């Protein structure tokens, strides 16, 4: 999806983990360790492309521990690897708390009741189905100038 929208994606994509309660459980796990590591990686990444690459890797990991998987995926991120030391520092500090709190506020505002992931929005409007065709339609109808439109 990201690649299909090219440079348009850099200004129009946002990645938001599903954090219901930053001090409790997240949507897909009993704590928010993987979301915390992911948010810290996004914060340390130098581009949306590296963030997307990191997230794809995290989705494919064997789920050992959040920081172990984050270290592996940070190294594999393209076009630019992400500094694992920055992820670890963020994860173990106040920055990780702040990122989780911000993600939680955004998630709960967008999805105040039960929700499944992934949840896709284009300009704040929920896309009914998380597959390429409906997302492409929503992005193009919202004014994307990507060649795919």
CORHU-V383128 format. One record per helix or strand of 2 or more residues. SS is the DSSP state (~ for helix, > for strand). FROM is the first residue (numbers start at 1). LEN is the number of residues. If there is no record, write none. Layout:
SS,FROM,LEN
SS,FROM,LEN
//
This chain:
~,3,10
~,33,12
~,48,13
~,66,11
~,84,8
~,94,17
>,121,2
>,125,2
~,132,10
//
